[in-house]
Structures are given as structure tokens and as C-alpha cells.
């Protein structure tokens, strides 16, 4: 049986979590603020701390930074699942974090894992996260896992291999690793190795001396020395020529480079991040990529999901790209209609986030209205084909999902607990009025259309204050 301290200012969530903790056979203590939490923590060090980020008298993360390293694991709880919060939580020593709302089964599993690990918990690290970090966008479960890995890997110099399809944001992940690392004040240098001709790539990476080859009228330090003290991203590493792969392997092993035409090796202090859309395991098997280099690069791997596997992030991404254009004064303020968001969520996005950004920019520039609806999206994007065909293939559930998603999210953020009643009452009201409209106010026919009996429809009409005579008179006027 473990002693678990819950620090959250929401009394209803306190009760739910405390009940779940006790059902699992543990004891639960609760606190509603940083001050109360610190008092309880000082009174008796808990076996596990459940900590909300936003508390009335301060930040849970700031308290986490102040805690002395102990064997007590911390699970951070937050409704604001941003990339900064996720990475800072992990870097500040949190075992893991949960995003509200969460499933109690997931909560139970996470508690068990945290308690089992408490003897191995590592000391805290000061995050020092840069306020102007890279803009990774997305709150889906898949992206939360990416953020956690960034948080765990950013503080070390371990080589990271970022994999994923083209357009998924591999360079943004590399920049996040740099911005949340101790090297953040030093250079970040990105090199697309596939964009440089093979015969020039070695000179570009390792530099050259004056006269090293025809046209070398002056010396060049090369990208590795430009990144000295900081981070270098070797993008599209899977396309690097085999001959150069061996030289890169030696650089990773020896931490020194020899410029073309030079005789002296130069020591370098660089964190190396590699990225590729190629399946390197298959490239190794076919002989196109060195196995020893793959193992050297693949110390930590971050696999970015394609956009089609995280469609819940599409509305946030679309709104972000639109807001960027507004902030840059490229367009007047515009918004995206729900029917357009439905189409965006249905599209497979072979070009991933980059393709989505291009579509939003094109439609926003070409669409004259202030609201981008499905028709404008199909007309100006060049991606979606005929709007009537799209509408016909959009399911009823997709339409309902599109209209309710934003509403439910807003109600959750406001803490309103009456979503079911309000939605069902609204749906009933709309259905009754549409049925009366279709049947010219005839209650018997309206009841038949809805599949309910006459007594039920009369009762419902009274509850909603609907007079069927209004629909008879409107039908006569037509």
C-alpha cells in the first residue's frame, strides 16, 4: 500500500482521483494549492505525487523545480497539453503526465508503473526552456508521446534519429531538442544532405582548406565547425553516399574532423541529430546504409506519425496556419467553418503537415470571404475535387462530430457539466421543428416521421414550447 498525495484545485477531480487511489488499495491525501501541497509533502514524504500544473497560488512546474531530488515519482496533470508544458514536465523530473480528461484505467496503469519505478527515479534537471521555442503543434496522444521523448532526450548529448514521412515536421523536432537542451544558446545548423551534390557534400560538412580543389580560393570551416558548441541536424541521412557514411562514422566516434586539403584533425563539440524518411533498417539489409553507422545514430529514436494518423490535430494546425497569416498581415481575419474542418479531417494528406499548411495558405489567399467553408476549400485548394461528391461521402456521424467537437471542448474548458442535457435538448428541439416543417404542422405525420407515438410528440412539443399551428400557417403562405 502506497501513500499518494494529490494536489489539484478542482474538488470534484480530487474526489474522483482519491476514490481511484483508494480502490487500488492505496491511501490518498489531497491538497488544493501549492502551499497546501508543500505542507502535506513536508509532513510526510509521499510515495507518489499527483500534481496539477495550474494552481491558485502558483505553478505546479515551478514547485516541481524546487523539490529536492527524492525517490518520489511525480505525475503531472494538466488541461493545457502544450509542447512546452509536456517537455518541461519531463525535464523537471516528472515520471509522466496526464492530459485532462483522462481514462481512469490509464490512470491506474500509470500509478502502478510510477510506483514500481520509484527506486530508480533520476534527479531533477533544470529545464530552462526557451520561451521562443519551435512551434510543434498538436495535442493528440501520438504527439504527446513525441513530446515526452523530446523531454527525456533533450538534456543529454545522445545522438537522436528522427524518422517519419516527408512533411511530418522532423526539423521542428530537432529544433525542439536543441531549444530545450543545455546547448540552446549555441548554433543550430540544419543540413539537407540530399540537396547537396555527392561530390560537394564532404566539403560542405567538414570544410576545406584554400586550394583543396579547383575553385577553393579561400578556406571554409564546414557545417560541423559552424555548429561547434551547438547542434547539427543531418536531414535525409538515408540518402548519404556510402563512401561518406564511413567518414561520418569516424567523426561520431572520434569527435574530430579533417577538412579537405588539411593535415590536422580539428576537435569538435557538437550534438548530432539525424533525420530520414527512409526505413534505415531496410536500407541496412539491402546494403545501401552502413549497419555500424545506423547503430551509432539510433541511440534515441523519435518516430513522427503521419498526419492521417493524428487527425484530431488537424483543426488546431489549420487554425494555427491561418492565424500566422493574419498576424503577418497577409490576409484580414478569417475563420474556418465546421464543414471545412470535416473535409480536412477526411483527406489522407500524403504530404502531411507541409501539405496542409500549403492548402490553408492557398485557400486563405484566394477565398474572398471572411469564413472558409467546405465550398471555398474545394474551389480553391486543388486537393478535394467536387464538393457535391465530397458532401455525399461525408457520413452523418462526421457531420455531427464536426459540429460538436468545438462545443464539447469549450464546455470542458469552462468546467460546465451539463453537456449531455443541453445537446440532447437542442437536438430534440431542432428535430421537432424540422418534422413539423416537413409535414406542414401535422402532428400525426410528424410523429410517424420521427418514429414516436402521438402522445410522445405532444409531450415533447409542450416541453419545448413549440406550437404546431405556426407550421400550418407558414405552409399555407407558401
Beta strands, then each sheet from edge to edge (+ up, - down):
strand 1: 3-7
strand 2: 27-31
strand 3: 48-52
strand 4: 54-55
strand 5: 58-59
strand 6: 73-78
strand 7: 96-99
strand 8: 160-163
strand 9: 188-192
strand 10: 231-235
strand 11: 256-257
strand 12: 266-267
strand 13: 271-276
strand 14: 300-303
strand 15: 335-336
strand 16: 371-372
sheet 1: 2+ 1+ 3+ 6+ 7+
sheet 2: 4+ 5-
sheet 3: 9+ 10+ 13+ 8+ 14+
sheet 4: 11+ 12-
sheet 5: 15+ 16+
end
